Amino acid sequence: MPDEYAQWFARHRLSAGETAKLAEQSRRFSYRPLVSILVPTFNPNEEFLAVAVESVVAQVYENWELILIDDGSDAAGVGALLEKMKQRDGRVQTGSQVHDGISAALNAGLALSKGEWI
């Protein structure tokens, strides 16, 4: 039996036609601010990160930038993983820093952001 969230999601999920209609409406907004989405990472799980990136890419509102900031991961291949996520969509940016904590990573992402909304 699906959990409570899965049941709610099934009842509220938009059809492809509804999603396309909303995307078209959002393209006609008179005010279309760039929204910057900051995601600090540290030794990220590839599957979870890919799902998170795909979730942003699939949004109806299209004027966004996703900034993935690695906080000095010590796992092998993190740079290549972030580059792979960047190749998924031109609105995805990446950055890295020495391991200094989530606040420092968010500040590094903020320095890269161009959005009116963070």
Order of alpha helices (4+ residues) and beta strands (2+ residues): alpha-alpha-beta-alpha-beta-alpha-beta-alpha
